[in-house]
Amino acid sequence: MRYGNVANGFKLTALTVALLSLAACGGGGGSSKSKGNPATVNPDLPIDNSGDPVGVPTTPPVNETQFQTLNEAIAGFSIFVQDPVVPSNAWEKCGEPRFSTYTVGERKLNVGFRGDNVFNFAQEERMARIAGLALETTLSNYGFFGTEDGLRSQALPYYVCVKAENSPLNSTEFFAEMGPFDQDKGFYRQAKDQLANSFVERLRTTTDNYDQVYFWFDEGLANYSGDNLLIGSPVTWQNSFAGPDALPNPMTVERLPNDAAGSPSDPNSKFFTLYPYYATVVAYFLSDSGLGLTKEDMANLLQRGVALNNFGAAFTEVSPVDYPTIKAEIVPRVTAWLEQESSTTDLIGLAADKGAVTGVTIQRKPDWQFEPIKGYNIVQQSSGNYSFDSLVYTLDDDNYDLYLTTASGCLKSQVGVTAGKAAPSTEVSGAQSIPCNQIPL
């Protein structure tokens, strides 16, 4: 989720991740040690004195899907303290860091922490490794192995800035507004999101060149890769584009500012409401039962959009359906896709004293890669019986934790998934009462 210079009215929450797009930065070397305090670096960490700020990747990037746990996924990342050769104003754009950067992995991701952090060495080093995994997974998700030179160079190393304080935004930084989250899962998902935005801005020849990459596609890819929060109901999707409060066709939000989407600084606008709709369009593109594009098509589309200075023309090159047609037809196309891929599940036996069901959450396995799956179109069928729609088409056959928010509190039960479909009904009469803050984020 990239706010850039359009979010000046936004309040940032306690921990914010800023990934710098250095495409507009001048070259030249700079010393982070002259700006930070090397004494605050863990003295037990090795120092990388190679003088190479970007490395020479010889192996494909790893992907989160190779691992069951986050600990397993980050265990293989080497970590060093390095005085990196970065554009001389890079640290100023991040703000004064309090120590030299960490470098992570074969691709030498530079990770710096800014402000008066509350993190100890172990937390900082863990977050640096998590950022390294986010970089690798995002490269893998976008099919960029073998074509990374357009993303980074000696003057433009991969770079992450972790902010621990609220601060004003400016046009040189990318921010993620962080809601309640832990330092592991939430940080990882936002790092994937922000790195995706950083890739797009590095590829563009000028900042925010929407001719080259349309805004909805930039954010759709980032949110699909990061949180993967998708609209899981054909009814919800279709109804969102009807009536007096109708959303605009997501594919029409090609540039900012956009009157139909509104401003990110206006809490009453549709700006952020549209983000899962952008991601759902991308999910449709990448589904075998949708448009059938591949990860490699995504990388090619981004690069061709920049080369042609025309994203629509690039899309027509890559896609089996030309851009004007897919843009005009995207709402009914995704509706039909959701009718095929989504599930409707009846909740059976909910005690009457629990009151109305207002929220449904299905926890994924593993639980750290993406946000939990949300239930949509919650409908009371009869006393104690409700139904909801969900999009679980990527889940393996298994039983999954099911969380319900009701008028009187929160409950935990289970729902089965078979062949990409949630069970048509699940018994919740014996659901366990839990504190609502135990519903996963």
Secondary structure, DSSP 8 states (H G I E B T S, - for coil): ---GGG-TT----SSEEE----TTS------STTTS-GGGS-TTS-B--S--SS----S----GGG-SSHHHHHTT--EEEE-----TTHHHHH--BSS-EEEETTTTEEEEEESS----HHHHHHHHHHHHHHHHHHHHHTT-TT-GGGT--SSS--EEEEE-S-----TT--EE---S--TTHHHHHHHHHHHHHHHHHHHSSSTT-TTTS-HHHHHHHHHHHTT------HHHHHHTTSSTT----GGG--SSS-TTT--TT-TTSSTTTTHHHHHHHHHHHHSTTTT---HHHHHHHHHHHHHHT-HHHHHHHHSSS-HHHHHHHHHHHHHHHHHHH-EEEEEE---GGG--EEEEEE--SSSSSS--EE-EEEEEEETTEEEEEE--TTS-SEEEEEEEEETTEEEEEEEEEETTEE-SEEE-TT-EEE-GGGS--
